[in-house]
Amino acid sequence: MKNREELLYQAKRQISKFNPDLIVDVDQGRNKASMAADIIIASVQTIGKSKSERLARYDPRLFKCIIIDEAHHSAAKTYRNVIQHFFPEDNPENNLGPVIWGCSATLARHDGLALNKIFNKVVYQKTFLEMIKEKWRVKKLFFY
């Protein structure tokens, strides 16, 4: 799931570029993803609304992985609606759903909502101080 329209289509282009044999589709606004797509990139604003008909189209049994970009937002209601669809609390076989993988440069939320109810554990983390000590470098970009 992605948070902004521009990023949705950027992700589609990059995935298609490196996986030309896969059908990659976007579910956002007026654009409905094909159920025949191998990869669906969805806007959480579109599919995460309460009782979303768009979300209801997705059969959780057909998904292998859900990737949440900017995962620190996943405690928000729209994200929780999507996660609840794929992992209903009243399902005793909850562990049979797709893998949820989240990535974020911001692990702490300012509102104090916990992410550990959504993600079991942090599998990789590098702090800014660690990167400074390890002399990580980023090219400078200037816009004018």
N, C-alpha and C positions, 0 to 999 in steps of 0.2 A: 504494500500500500504506500502511496506517496501522498504528499501534502499539497503540492502545487501543480497546476496544469503544465507549465513549462517543463518541470522535472519529469512528469509522466511521459511526455513525448521524447524527451532526451533519453530516458531509460529505454524506451521502445527502440529508438534508432540504434543505440549502442548494443542492446541485446540482439537485435536483428543483424547488425553488422558482423558480430562474432558468432552468430548461430543462424546462418541464412536458411537452413532447412526447417527451422521452427516457425510456427505461426505465432506471432506476438500481437496482442490486441490491447486496446485501452478501453476501460470502462470509466467514463467521466462525462458529466453533463448530458448532452444529447447523444453522445457516442456510446452505444452499448457494445460490449465485447461479445464476440462470437463464442458460443459454448464449445466450438471445435478448436479453439485456440490452445496451443501448448502452454503458453504463458500469458497471464492476464495481469496487466498493470492497472490497478484501480485507484480511484480517488476516494479517500476515506470520507470526504464530504458528500460524495454521491452514494456510496454503498453503506455508510455508517449511520444513516438516519434511523431513528426508531421505527421498527416494523417496515423496513425498506423492502420494496418489491424487487429491487435490483439485487440485494443481498440474498433474498429468498431463492433466486435463480441458481445460486451456487450450491451444489451438492457437496457437502464436506468430504464425503467418501472418495470424491474424484480428485482431491487436492493432495499433493505430497508435501508441499512446503508453502508457508506464508512468510514473506519477508517484509518486515516493517522498517522502513527508513525513518530516521528521526524518532527512534523508539521511545525517547523520553516523553513523547506525546501519548503513548499507548495507554496511560491511565485515564485519559479523557473519555467521556461517555461514547463518542462516535467510534473510537477504536475498540472500546469494551463491547459495544454492540456487535462488531464484526467478530471479535474473538469468541464471544458467547455463541454466535451462530456456528462456528466451527468446533467449539468445545462446550456444548450445553451442560450446565451444572447437573441436570437431572439424568445425564447419561452415565451409567455405571462403567461404560467402556471408554471414558473420556481420553484415555491414553492411546487410543487407536487412531486419533485424528492426525492431521498433518503436523509436521514440525513447524514451530514458530521460531523464526530467527530475527532478532532485532539488532539494529546498529544505530549508534548515536555518538556524537562528540560531547553530549551533555548527559551524564548519568544521573545527576542530582536534579530533582524538581524543586522549584521555589515554593510550590504549594504544599509540599510534604507528602504528596500521594506516593505510595510505594509501588515500585515496579516489580518487586519480587513476587507479587501475586500473579503476574503475567509471565515473567521469565524466571526459570528455575535458578539460573546462576549466570554470572559473568564469566565468559570463557576466555576473554582477552581484554586487557585494559592497559593503557599507557597514559600516565599523567603528563601534564605539561612540564613539570619539574624533571621528570625522568627524561623526557625528550631533549630538554635543554642540556642536562648533564651528558647525554649521549651525543650531543652536537648534531641533532637533526636539523636539517636546513630546508627552507621552502623558498622557491624563487619569488622574488618581489614582482608584483604586477602593479602597473600604474595605469589608471584610466583618466583621460582628460577629454 
